[in-house]
Amino acid sequence: MNARELARRVRLTELRGRKVAGGVVSGAYHTAFKGQGIEFLEVREYVPGDDTRSIDWNVTARMGRPHLKRFAEEREQTVILMVDGSQSNRFGSGAMRKLDEAAEIYAVLASAAARNKDQTGLIIFTSEVELYVPPGRGESHLLRGIREVLAFQPKRKGTSIGRALDFLSKVRRRRCLVFLISDFQDEWFESPLRTAAKRHDLVALSVFDSREEELPDCGLVEFEDAESGERWMMDTSDPEVRRQYAFAAEERLVRLRETLRSAGVDHLRVETASDYFPGLVRFLRVHGKRA
């Protein structure tokens, strides 16, 4: 992808993200992620009808007249978007790769966070964390994040969600909102997941392609593992082969859902090139009720 094509895709993704985030998504995001507490504003004189539970008795005693404290809910928080940039996420059987879908989801969530006056940071990982963009604000910061995801070229093979979550724990010790965007083609990340979920508000978005779950009847086909390079032949015309393929995919999904559920992590699945917008809105609203 040359520089001009990358710039065009970054802008299109950013515009799409802003458009989607500009309406119901921002409202759902605002409801789901309200911030971490309250902020003191001022002390003012009591007015009949005010909540007497807010009276500041120390100031009242000094002034000789009732005064109360005013607070505002703290809305601002730090949002970290963790994007799986491994080779398996570069797969796509249609117009979009899983990584392209992840970039658009990033744009939508980062735009919604910006409207909520939240800071956003980015972690891109493979078997190691390959890029960390500290939290920031502004249009240039948003565009940089989209560009980094779209242009990312992995230096390492494999996937390690566990190492990425360990890195998160080192760079973000204070509680923040974390979106983990991955195809979750990995194992042995249960312990770091539990640790991160206790410290942060962790949300999982799993991106998948329909061809990873169901094979078409195409005869004899050679497959290659994008991360290990292993190759093998498969007779897709055999109904039993297709059945076993679908069964294995379903088993992986069941294990993932159980892992996330046991860690207390809310989970949304997103199919490449799908209209994920209504599902995302519903998901955010449900998460808001649980939080």
N, C-alpha and C positions, 0 to 999 in steps of 0.2 A: 504494500500500500504506500503510494507516494504521499508527499506532504500535502498536496492540494486535496487528494481524496480523503486523507485523514481529517483535514480541517473541515471539509464538507460534512463528513459523518459525525464529527464532534458537534458541529452546529445543529445538524438535524436531530441528533440524540438529545441535545440540550433543549431544543425547542419542544420536542415531543415530551420530555420530562417536565418542563414548565407547564405545558398545556394540561397534562394529566394531573399534575400536582396542584394546579391553580384552582381547582374546584373542590369536589367532594373528598379527594384524597387528603388535601390539606386539613379539611375539617375533621376527618377521621383520625389523622395523625395527631392533630391538636388535642383531640379527646383522649386518645390512647396514651400520649406521652406529655403529661401536663407539667412536668418539672419535678424538682426534688424537695420542695418545702415552701416556706413563706419568708418574705423579706420585710423587715421593719421599714415603715415609711416615715411616720411622724407621731408626735403627741399633740393632741388638740383638745380644746375644751368640750366637755360633755354637752350634748344637745338632747333634749327629751326625745325619747324614741330609740336612742342608741342602745346597743347591747351592753348591759351593765357588767357582763363578764369581762369586757375589755378595759375596764377602768384601771388606770395606773395609780395605785394607792399612794405610792411614794410621792409622785408629782402632785397628786390631789392634796396631800398633807402639807406640802411646801407652799402651794399656791392658794390654799384655802377654798378652792372651788374644784368640782369634779373634772378630771381630765382622763382621757383614754388613749390607748395606743392604737395606731392604724397599721395594718399589715397588707401586703399584696403577695399573691402567690408567685413564687419564683418560676418563671416559665423557661428561662434559658438553661440549656444543658448541653453536654457534649455528646455528639453522635459519632460513633465509629462504624464505618462500613467495611467489612472484611470480604474481599472478593477472591475466590478461588481462580487462579490463573493457570492452573496445570493443563497439560496437553489434552486431557480428557474433556475439558471445557471448550476446546476448540472444535469439537464435533458439532455438526448440524446437518440433518438430512434434507432440510428445506432452505428457505431464503436466509434464515438466521442461525448462527452458531449459538451455543449456550453462552459463550462469552459476550456475544452481542446483546443477548437478552439481559445478561447481568449488568452490562453497561447502561441499558435503558432503565432497569430497575434502580440502579445507582442514581441516575439522573432524577428519577421521580422522587425517591426518598430524600436525596440531598436537597432538591428544590423545596419539598415540603418542610424539611428541617430549617431551611433558610427563611421560609415564610414564618416559621415559629420562633425566629431569632435564635436558633441553635447553631453552635459551631459543628462543623463536620470534618472528620479525618478519614483517611483511607489506608487500608492495609491490603496489599496484594501478595498472595502466598502460593507456593508450590510445595515442594518438600521442605522448603525454608521460607521465611519471610523475605521477599525480594524487593518490596517497596513499602515505605511508610511515609505518608504525607500527614504531618501533624495537623490537628484541628485548626480551622480557620473559617473566615466568612468572605462573602463578596462574589461577584460574578466570575472574576478571573480564577478564584479558588475553585468554584464549581466547574468551570470549563477545564481546568487542569485535571481534576479528578476524572472527568469523562474521557479526556484525551489519554490519560495514563492507562485506563482500563482498556480502551479500544486499541491502543498501540502496543500493549504489553506483549513482549516476547520472552517466554520463560527461559531462564538460564539453567534450570535444574529439572530433572525428571521426577516424576512421582508427586504424591500429595501427602501433606501432613497437617491435618486440621489441629491435631494436638499441639504441635510446635507453634502454630500460628496463635492459638489461644494462650499458650505460655508466654509468647512475646507480648500479647495484649496485656497480660497481668503485670508485666514489667514496666510497660510504658504508660499504662493508665491504672493507677492505684486507686483513684477516687471513682466512685460509682458513675457509670455512664450508660447510655443506650447503645447497644451493639446489634447490628444486622449482619448475620453470617450468611453470605450468598455463595452457594457451592452446589456441585452435583453430588457431593457426599460419597464419592467413590473412594472410600478410605476406611480404615479400621483402627481400633485401639485408641480412640480419642475420648472415651467415656469419662475418664478421670479429669482431664483438663476441662472438659465440657461442664462437668458438675461444679468444678472450682470457679470457672468463669460465670456460670449462671447464679452462683451465690453472691458474687461480688457485683455483677452488673445486671442490667435488664437486657437479657440476651434473647434475640429473636432469630429463628432459622428460616431461610428461604431456599428451598431446594429447586434447582433448575434441571429439567430433564427434556430429552428428545423422545418422541414417540417410538422411534426405531430402536431405542434402547430397551423397550419393553415388549415389542411385537415385531416379528420378522415377516416380510412379505415373501411370497413364493417366487423366488428368482433363480431357482436351480442351484448349481454348485457355486459357492461364493467364497473367496479368500478374505479373511478378516485379519486385522492387525491391531494389537493393543497399542494405543497412542502413547502410553507412558513406558511400557517395558519393551516395545518393539517386537514382542512375540507374535508369530503368525500361525494361522491354522485354517483349514478348509472346513466348510460346513455345507451340507446339502439342505438348502432351505425348502426344497420341494417336498421333503419328508414331513408330514404332519406332526409326527412324534418329536422331531427336532424342534419345530416351532413351538410345540406345547412345552417342552422342557425349557426352552429359552424364556418363554413368558413366565413359567413357574419360578425360575431362578430370579427373574426381575421382581416378581411379587414378594419373594422371600427377602430380598434386599430391602425392599420398601418397608416390610413389616418390622425388620430388625431396626431400621433407622427410626421409625416412628416410636418404637419402644424405647430406644436409647434416648431420644429427645424428651419423650414423656416422662421417663424416670428422672431426668435431670431438671424437669420443670420448665422446659423450653418450648414456647409456642412455635408452631411449624406451618408453613404454607408452601405448597408445591406449585411451580410455575412451568408450563410447557412452552418450549420455544415457538415463536411466531403465533402465540395464542393471545386472545383478548383477556389478559389477566386482571384488568382494571377493576371489574366488579368484585372479583374474588379478593383482591387486595383491600378494597374498602371494607368488605365484610370482616376480613381477618383483623384489620386494625381496630374496628369497633368491638369485636369480641375480646381482643387483647386488652383494650381499654377497660372493659368491665371486669376482667380478671385481675388487672394490676392493682 
